[in-house]
């Protein structure tokens, strides 16, 4: 016997169309030329009951003659509105009914909202003579550029956030400020815009230049990167001023600015044992405005990777080498603090040399650095909960230590040994600065360069970003390695 699985009486007043319900068990048996046994009577009644009961809910065994096409149009519209837009074109090819339903604009309105964050109302769109289906079709080729990017000029890197603004896609470029505290909001200015309201195709406009007058820009999109090209001569006037403000060299070749490369940035994944929530932080590195760096945790180590600016800067924190504070007294005695850090630094160098020697003897490749462990591994030692429970101690800058930001917290929770490595562009060597990583609270940390007697205060970036989750811990790790290679 074929079981009933149709979606009966849903949105219909004609009742059930199921053959099992219209025929009695005896009539079904007569069709086969024999009398049905008693068991067949029972099964036929159960089949008719499963079709008519429970408001027409289908049984687990679907019948070939029952299909999705039997549902009313209103219900199919609601179902299709939850299907990802990438699957809808194939669904429209299933039958003529589905093809016509998928021209209903409410389906594409929800897809634009769910996938791209478009929040405009239907009335505004109708005034432009467009449909949400057209908007989705224009958004779709640019879906992979939404999120955070690092703009890679030859001598300067900065942050770009690409978002959907109404019926445009805008690339907002980070602009450092000289008058903002590290805990304040970061500032952006529009760099480019993709207009989606054009009748034929989306138009890419450049908004850079001295007067920021929009003009055409060519865009080429690849996996995890895209490039733009613009021939406007205003860039040649604007760029030297921008770089001179940042303390970098002046570029005379305008073509180096006309071709711009953007590389994908992911925010670090979070683990419950991290000392604090990883993410983006801003700090004063010099007198030319705030810089942005990324804090991430990798097992026994944490890393602070510079995202914007001229030089390459990577801070590696050894979470297994904690410096005891003794109620903060160690900060009052700079010589004692230097002695403690120097002893740890000498021990770390000896261990690294022994490790390299052992690797050479074993014929294995040299390690890429202690901090390049998978972010999925839990932090060893102090957990995030332990950091919150740690009693704060007074913090003061040691005598003789300079700082660009004097508005630092007055208490701290933990200190660790760390090494800050700085490489200037065009130079083959790098400088190594051992020092003290200071954890103040959930939103602030600092680092003291002991040799240079300089203190950096880092505050969490409070801006929220979309489309910044890494598809896997390995993808995030690969991104961090690529950031380092971009500077060399």
Buried (B, 14 or more C-beta within 10 A) or exposed (E): EEBBBBBBBBEBEEEBBBBBBEBBBEEBBEEEEEEBEEEBBEBBEBBBEBBBEEEBEBBEEBBEEBEBEBBEEEEBBEEBBEBEBEEBEEBBEEEEBBEEBBEBBEBBBBBBBEBBBBEBEEEEBEEBEBBBBBBBBBBBEBBBBBBBBBBBBBBBBBBBBBBBEEBBBBBBBBBBBEEBBBBBEBBBEBBBBBBBBEEEEBBBBBBBBBEBEBBEBEBEBEEBBBBBBBEBEBBBEBBBEBBEEBBBBEBEEBEBBBBBBBBBBBBBBBBEBBBBEBBBBBBBBEEBBBBBBBBBBBBBBBBBBBBBBBBBBBBBBBBEBBBEBEEBEBBEEBEBBBEBBEEBBEEBEEEEEEEEEEEEEEEEEEEEBBBBBEBBBEBEBBBBEEBEEBEBBEBEBBEEBEBBBEEBBEEBBBBBBBBBBBBEBEEEEBEEBBBBBBBBBBBBBBBBBBEEBBBBBBBBBEEEBBBBEBEEBEBBBEBBEBBBEEBE
